[in-house]
């Protein structure tokens, strides 16, 4: 059953026990060029990147929206 694709309303996909986060082309992180192609794929206009690969860059991945800075506090 681990080979099945599971998704939810946020378009986050779990595939083979790995979580992939969706990005539109204009939302890609600045370090996108450093992420290996084996850790990402495209589907229905989104580029999905492996969550573990995003965490390896030690960046805050809760939001990439610059207008939410200081307004958004992640729950603990």
C-alpha positions, 0 to 999 in steps of 0.5 A: 500500500506504500506505493499509492498516492495520497493527497488532501485539500492542500495538495500535499502528496504522500508517496512511498512514505515521503511527503511532497510540498507543492509550489507554483513556479513563482513560489519556488524557494530561492535555493531551488537550483540546489535541490536534486531532480530526484527529490522533486516532480511536476504534476498539474501545474505544481512542482512538488519538492520532498519535505525532507529536502526542504528541511535540509536547507535549515530554512523556515518552511512554514510560509514563503509569503513575505507579507505574513512576516511577524503576523504568523506564528506557528502553533506549538 
